[in-house]
């Protein structure tokens, strides 16, 4: 077993998504998009279903049209994220997914990475605001790869930096898009059920990191 408090065999690595896995932030992201679009005179009731797991430039083009330039998409995305951080400020600690801090603290001696479509400013906001940054040896965000989830790039990059074969990486994901990315990378997937959208094609599913079944499942995993 690894030199940690988690029942995980040596040779395996853990990779975490950000939103919906470390912090239950998707409701605030949805509300921030709704408010931002309203400022632009756009009213949408199905924001959540059209944004979950996607990168901001994709979301902007979804709502404003496919001809939006890269620079304009970036500006809209950055403005929405500033609104999100203002709305989320002061709520990070209580928005952490139950048990995640203790779970990460017990993963000493295990390669641990973060792989997310989120923008760098949001990654820093969450990791520094929650105090979780110290547990991650590698952090890969959406700006560091050419293709966002559901493509496997962020997960493959994280595995390479963690010096672990993709088949020996266990990913924690909350969205179908993220699950698709992890599967495309050839990784194992533990679903974190913080979002009402059902997850398919996963190896384990639990509500949070306090679920005792999670560690029992981890104990059955072996490197190949």
C-alpha positions, 0 to 999 in steps of 0.5 A: 500500500502507499505510504499514506492514510488511504488504502491505495496500492503503490503505483496508482495516482489520483487526479481530481476535477475542480468544480463539483469535485473539490467545491460544489460550485456549479449552482453558483456558476450557473447563476453567474452565467444567467446574470451575465447573459441577462446583462447582455439582454439574453435570457436562458432557462437551460444554462446548466445543461448547456454549460456543465463541463465545458470550457468558457469559449465553448459556452460563449459561442453556445449563447452568442453564436459560433462566429464570436472571435477568440478574443471576444470569447475570452473577454466574455468568459473572463468577465463572467468568471469575475462575477462568479468569484465575486459571488463565491467570495466568502462561501468557499469553505462551506462549499467544499465537497464534504470530506475532500480536505481530509481525504486529500490530507491522507493522500501523502505519498500518493501522486495527486494532480488536478485536471480541469477546464477552468481558467487559471484565475478560478483555479487559484481562487479555489485552491488558495481560498480553500487551502487545498493547493498544498495537496496537489503536486501537479495542476493542469488547467484549460489554458495549458492544453489545446483541446478541452474536455471531453478530449483527454488532453488535460488528463493525459498531461496530468498523468505525464507530469505525475509520471504515472501511466494513464491506466493507473490513474484514478479520476474523480469527476462529476460531469459526463463531459469530464467522465468522457475525457477521463475514459478517452485518456484510458483512466479509471473513474470515480463519480462524485454525485454533486450534480443531478445529471446522471453519470454513466461509464464509471467504476464507482459512484458516491455522494462525497468523500465521506462515503465509506464505500469509496475507500473500500473500492480504492482498496481493490484497485491495483496497478497494471 
